Amino acid sequence: MSAARNQAHHHRGLAMLLAGLSAIGPFSTDTYLPSFREIGKEFAVPQLVVQQTLTAYMVPFAAMTIWQGAISDALGRRRVTLTMLALFFCASIGCMFAWNIGALLAFRALQGMTAGAGMVIGRAVVRDVLDGAEAQRLMSHVAIMFALAPSLGPVVGGWLHVWFGWRSVFAFLALFAGTMWYACWRAMPETLPPHLRQPLQAKALLRGYVDALRSVPFVALVLALTLNFSASFVYIVSAPAFLLGHLHLAETQFLWLFAPISLGILFGTWISARLAGRVSRGRTVAFGYSIMGVAALGNLAFNTLHAPALPWSIVPLVLYLLGNSIAVPSLTLMALDLFPTRRGLASSCQSFSQSSGNAIVTAIIAPLAWGTALNLSIAMATLLTGAMTIYVGYLFIQRRKQAAAV
């Protein structure tokens, strides 16, 4: 019994550590959103230029996530994590002291290059140490913070902006990264022993990526995950327009959006953890999609018939993220399990797809949609429809393989 308790305590501690690492990327994405207006005023640039600081972050973020997991497959999870955290800390300090918009763009790019490591490597660590239902539970706990960070970030950033100015937001990110570096240095185990590591060779890496891209089931699951999150991310990056413009709230009132959706995420991940080992992953995903579908249709119907209003403009988003939080842990494990000896690389491919989707949403979809609340609801429904279509295609392929095997 003592050994079982120690193992449970170890897994709880690991879950908290990985959750914190997973939060760095989302925190970096949107904690400074309430400061957009002030940044534009200080540097005398239009909001569209300030928006490009987000694009400058997202593009390198996407580019680096394709490598970080594979590098950790070769060098170990702990070493790569500590290095990336140190670089992110330096980038955050640079953002805090940026002297013009060009400097801010450059340091945001460096943040993007390093922020995704915790998320990528964290997924691989989960599968290094656990299997089956236990892995799904731990993934659900990690997913809580990964999903909550985009919700909590603008709330924290809004108050920091009001109290201390926009530079304090990047001071907060530097402090958070420094704290996580120390915590990882003290407590993060190396979960990939040397004899299981893969060679860091261009040919071997290329072969691994080609194998992943040639796996239709893997690509389908990754794209479904990407579009699932993109459907809600369009609201997250459009929060200044949605809350300040359409709902006429103040910079300190981002809580109106992010507190309710945080509760939806928490409840959804709790349901996912409870279903682990009791309900198959396929049924769990179907349950999550049914909730997301109802939410997206309700959101579209409300915005077609009514002007934006509290709380009704928020309710469908809460329901959507509840459903997404139920589905994500199972979809993630289904994708990683297709490459059991290359989990870091598989996690990199998944993160690259999702962060690329986020970059597209940030640079193209959100600016096109945030003009009206109806357009935002159309964007959500369209992205979810794409995700559901791809997932149904994945199921069809898997059933055909099973029938052929019989």
C-alpha positions in Angstrom: 0.0 0.0 0.0 2.9 2.4 0.8 4.4 1.8 -2.6 1.1 2.5 -4.3 0.6 5.7 -2.3 4.1 6.8 -3.2 3.5 6.1 -6.9 0.2 8.0 -6.8 2.0 11.0 -5.1 4.7 10.9 -7.7 2.2 10.9 -10.6 0.3 13.9 -9.0 3.5 15.8 -8.7 4.5 14.9 -12.3 1.0 16.0 -13.5 1.4 19.4 -11.8 4.9 19.9 -13.3 3.8 18.9 -16.8 0.7 21.1 -16.5 2.9 24.1 -15.6 5.1 23.4 -18.6 2.1 23.1 -20.9 0.8 26.4 -19.7 3.8 28.4 -20.9 2.8 28.3 -24.6 -0.8 29.4 -24.1 0.2 32.0 -21.5 2.7 33.5 -24.0 0.0 33.6 -26.7 -2.6 35.7 -25.0 -1.7 37.1 -21.6 -0.8 40.4 -23.3 -4.0 40.7 -25.4 -5.5 43.3 -23.1 -2.4 45.5 -23.7 -2.8 45.7 -27.5 -4.2 49.3 -27.5 -1.5 50.6 -25.1 1.4 48.9 -27.0 0.1 50.5 -30.2 -0.1 53.9 -28.5 3.4 53.7 -27.0 5.1 52.6 -30.2 2.8 54.8 -32.4 1.7 51.9 -34.7 -1.8 50.7 -35.7 -3.5 47.7 -34.2 -2.8 45.6 -37.2 0.9 46.0 -36.7 0.5 45.1 -33.0 -1.4 42.0 -34.1 1.7 40.9 -36.0 3.5 40.4 -32.7 1.2 37.5 -32.2 1.9 36.2 -35.7 5.7 36.7 -35.0 5.2 34.4 -32.0 3.0 31.8 -33.6 5.0 31.1 -36.8 8.4 30.2 -35.0 6.3 28.3 -32.4 4.9 26.1 -35.1 8.3 25.7 -36.8 10.1 24.6 -33.7 7.5 22.2 -32.3 8.2 19.9 -35.3 11.8 19.5 -33.9 11.6 19.7 -30.1 10.0 16.3 -29.5 12.4 14.6 -31.9 15.4 16.3 -30.2 14.1 15.0 -26.9 13.9 11.5 -28.3 17.7 11.8 -28.9 19.0 13.9 -26.0 16.4 13.1 -23.3 13.4 14.9 -22.0 14.9 16.8 -19.1 17.9 18.4 -20.8 15.9 19.8 -23.7 13.2 21.1 -21.4 15.7 23.0 -19.2 17.5 24.5 -22.2 14.2 25.7 -23.8 13.0 27.2 -20.5 16.2 29.2 -20.1 16.0 30.6 -23.6 12.3 31.5 -23.1 13.2 33.3 -19.8 15.8 35.5 -21.8 13.2 36.2 -24.5 10.6 37.4 -22.0 13.1 39.8 -20.4 13.8 41.1 -23.9 10.1 41.7 -24.5 9.8 43.5 -21.2 12.6 46.0 -22.2 11.7 46.2 -25.9 12.5 49.8 -27.2 10.4 49.7 -30.3 7.9 47.5 -32.2 10.8 45.8 -34.2 12.5 44.7 -31.0 9.2 43.4 -29.6 8.6 41.4 -32.8 12.1 39.9 -32.6 11.9 38.9 -28.9 8.3 37.5 -29.5 9.8 35.3 -32.2 12.4 34.0 -29.8 9.6 33.3 -27.3 7.8 31.4 -30.0 10.8 29.3 -30.8 11.1 28.0 -27.2 7.6 28.2 -25.7 6.2 24.9 -27.2 8.8 22.6 -25.7 6.9 22.0 -22.4 3.7 21.0 -24.3 5.5 18.8 -26.8 7.8 17.0 -24.4 5.1 16.8 -21.7 2.9 14.6 -23.9 5.8 12.3 -24.6 6.6 12.1 -20.9 3.1 10.9 -20.1 3.4 8.0 -22.5 7.0 7.3 -21.3 5.7 6.5 -17.8 2.1 5.3 -18.1 -0.2 3.2 -20.3 -3.9 2.8 -20.8 -6.5 4.4 -18.5 -3.7 5.8 -16.2 -2.2 7.6 -19.1 -5.6 9.0 -20.1 -6.1 10.3 -16.5 -2.7 11.9 -16.4 -3.2 13.4 -19.8 -6.5 14.8 -18.6 -4.9 16.5 -15.7 -2.2 18.0 -17.8 -4.8 19.1 -20.4 -6.6 21.1 -17.7 -3.8 23.6 -17.4 -3.0 23.6 -21.1 -6.7 24.4 -21.8 -7.1 26.8 -18.8 -4.0 28.9 -19.6 -5.5 30.6 -22.7 -8.5 31.4 -20.5 -6.6 32.7 -17.4 -3.9 34.5 -19.3 -5.9 37.5 -20.5 -7.5 37.9 -17.0 -4.1 38.0 -15.3 -2.7 40.2 -18.1 -5.6 42.6 -17.9 -5.0 43.3 -14.2 -1.2 43.5 -14.6 -1.8 46.0 -17.4 -4.0 48.2 -15.3 -1.8 48.1 -12.2 1.7 48.2 -13.7 1.5 48.7 -17.5 2.0 46.3 -20.4 5.7 45.5 -19.7 4.7 43.9 -16.4 3.0 41.1 -18.4 6.3 40.0 -19.9 7.9 40.3 -16.4 5.2 37.8 -15.2 6.1 35.5 -18.1 9.8 35.7 -17.2 9.0 35.0 -13.5 6.8 32.0 -14.5 9.5 30.6 -16.8 12.2 31.0 -14.1 10.0 29.3 -11.5 9.3 26.4 -13.9 13.0 26.0 -14.7 13.8 25.7 -11.0 11.0 23.2 -10.4 12.1 21.1 -13.4 15.7 21.2 -12.3 14.7 20.0 -8.8 11.9 17.5 -9.6 11.6 16.6 -13.3 12.8 13.0 -13.8 14.5 11.7 -17.0 11.8 9.4 -18.3 13.6 8.3 -21.5 16.6 6.1 -20.6 19.7 6.2 -22.9 19.1 2.7 -24.4 15.6 3.9 -25.7 16.8 7.1 -27.4 16.8 7.6 -31.1 19.8 8.9 -33.1 19.8 12.6 -33.9 20.5 12.1 -37.6 19.0 13.9 -40.4 18.2 10.7 -42.4 16.6 9.0 -39.4 14.6 12.1 -38.5 13.4 12.5 -42.1 12.4 8.9 -42.2 10.4 9.3 -39.0 8.6 12.4 -40.3 7.8 10.7 -43.6 6.4 7.7 -41.8 4.2 10.0 -39.7 3.0 11.9 -42.7 2.3 8.7 -44.6 0.1 7.4 -41.8 -3.4 8.4 -42.8 -4.9 7.6 -39.4 -2.3 9.6 -37.6 -2.7 12.6 -39.9 -6.5 12.4 -39.6 -6.3 12.4 -35.8 -3.8 15.3 -35.7 -5.9 17.4 -38.1 -9.1 16.7 -36.0 -7.3 17.8 -32.9 -6.0 20.9 -34.6 -9.4 22.0 -36.0 -11.1 21.2 -32.7 -8.9 23.7 -30.9 -8.8 26.2 -33.7 -12.6 26.5 -33.5 -12.3 27.9 -29.9 -9.0 29.6 -30.5 -10.6 32.0 -33.0 -12.5 33.5 -30.0 -9.4 33.6 -27.8 -7.3 35.6 -30.2 -10.3 37.7 -31.0 -11.0 38.5 -27.4 -10.1 42.2 -27.6 -12.6 42.7 -30.5 -15.2 40.3 -29.0 -15.2 41.7 -25.5 -14.2 45.3 -25.9 -15.9 45.9 -29.2 -19.0 43.7 -29.5 -19.8 43.3 -25.7 -18.5 46.8 -24.7 -16.5 45.6 -21.7 -13.4 47.1 -20.2 -9.8 45.7 -20.1 -10.3 44.4 -16.6 -13.5 42.5 -17.5 -12.0 39.7 -19.6 -13.1 37.5 -16.7 -16.6 37.6 -18.3 -15.4 35.3 -21.0 -12.5 33.4 -19.5 -13.9 32.5 -16.1 -16.9 30.6 -17.5 -15.0 28.8 -20.2 -12.4 27.8 -17.5 -15.1 26.1 -15.6 -16.3 24.4 -18.7 -12.7 23.1 -19.3 -12.3 21.9 -15.8 -15.6 20.0 -15.8 -14.8 18.5 -19.2 -11.4 17.2 -18.2 -12.9 15.9 -14.9 -15.5 13.9 -17.0 -12.7 12.6 -19.3 -10.7 11.4 -16.3 -13.8 9.7 -14.8 -14.5 8.0 -18.1 -11.0 6.6 -18.4 -11.0 2.8 -18.1 -14.9 2.7 -18.0 -15.8 3.9 -21.5 -13.8 3.3 -24.7 -11.8 6.1 -26.1 -13.9 6.0 -29.3 -17.1 6.5 -27.3 -15.5 9.2 -25.2 -14.6 11.1 -28.4 -18.1 10.7 -29.8 -19.6 12.1 -26.6 -17.3 15.1 -26.8 -18.1 15.8 -30.4 -21.8 15.6 -29.8 -21.5 18.3 -27.1 -19.3 20.5 -29.4 -21.8 20.1 -32.2 -24.7 21.3 -30.1 -22.6 24.2 -28.8 -21.5 25.4 -32.3 -25.1 25.2 -33.7 -26.5 27.0 -30.7 -23.9 29.7 -31.0 -24.6 30.1 -34.7 -28.4 30.3 -34.1 -28.1 32.9 -31.3 -25.8 35.2 -33.3 -28.1 34.9 -36.4 -31.2 36.0 -34.4 -29.7 38.3 -31.7 -27.2 41.0 -31.1 -24.2 40.1 -28.8 -25.3 40.0 -25.2 -24.2 38.7 -21.8 -24.4 36.0 -20.7 -25.9 34.3 -23.8 -22.9 35.1 -26.1 -20.7 33.2 -23.6 -22.8 30.1 -22.9 -22.1 28.2 -26.2 -18.4 28.8 -25.8 -18.5 27.2 -22.3 -20.3 24.2 -23.7 -18.0 23.8 -26.6 -14.8 23.8 -24.5 -16.5 21.3 -22.1 -17.0 18.9 -25.0 -13.5 19.6 -26.4 -11.9 18.9 -23.1 -13.7 15.5 -22.9 -12.4 14.5 -26.4 -8.8 15.8 -26.4 -7.1 13.4 -24.0 -8.4 10.3 -25.9 -7.7 11.8 -29.3 -4.1 12.7 -28.2 -3.4 9.2 -26.9 -4.9 7.5 -30.0 -2.5 9.6 -32.1 0.6 9.0 -29.9 0.0 5.2 -29.7 0.4 4.9 -33.4 4.1 5.5 -33.0 5.1 3.9 -29.6 8.9 4.1 -30.3 8.7 7.7 -31.6 6.4 9.4 -29.1 8.5 12.6 -29.0 8.4 12.9 -32.8 4.7 12.1 -32.9 4.0 14.7 -30.2 6.1 17.2 -32.3 4.0 16.5 -35.4 0.8 17.0 -33.4 2.0 20.2 -31.8 3.3 21.5 -35.2 -0.1 20.9 -36.7 -2.0 22.6 -33.9 0.4 25.6 -33.6 0.3 26.0 -37.4 -3.5 26.0 -37.2 -3.3 28.6 -34.4 -1.0 30.7 -36.6 -3.4 30.6 -39.5 -6.3 31.5 -37.1 -4.2 34.4 -35.7 -3.0 35.8 -39.0 -5.9 35.2 -41.3 -9.2 33.7 -39.9 -9.6 35.8 -36.8 -9.0 39.2 -38.5 -11.5 38.2 -41.2 -14.1 37.0 -38.6 -13.8 39.4 -35.6 -15.7 42.2 -37.4 -19.1 40.8 -36.2 -20.1 38.2 -33.6 -22.0 36.3 -36.3 -18.8 35.9 -38.3 -17.0 34.5 -35.3 -19.8 31.9 -34.8 -19.6 31.0 -38.5 -15.8 30.5 -38.2 -16.3 28.2 -35.1 -19.0 26.1 -36.8 -17.0 25.8 -40.0 -13.8 24.7 -38.3 -15.7 22.2 -36.1 -17.4 20.8 -39.2 -14.0 20.2 -40.7 -12.8 18.4 -37.6 -15.8 16.1 -37.4 -15.6 15.3 -41.1 -12.0 14.2 -40.7 -12.7 12.2 -37.6 -15.5 10.3 -39.4 -13.1 9.6 -42.2 -10.6 8.2 -39.7 -13.3 5.9 -38.3 -14.2 4.7 -41.8 -10.5 3.9 -42.5 -10.0 2.0 -39.3 -13.2 -0.1 -39.8 -12.0 -1.0 -43.3 -8.7 -2.1 -41.9 -10.4 -4.2 -39.3 -12.7 -5.8 -41.9 -9.7 -6.5 -44.2 -7.8 -8.1 -41.3 -10.7 -10.5 -40.6 
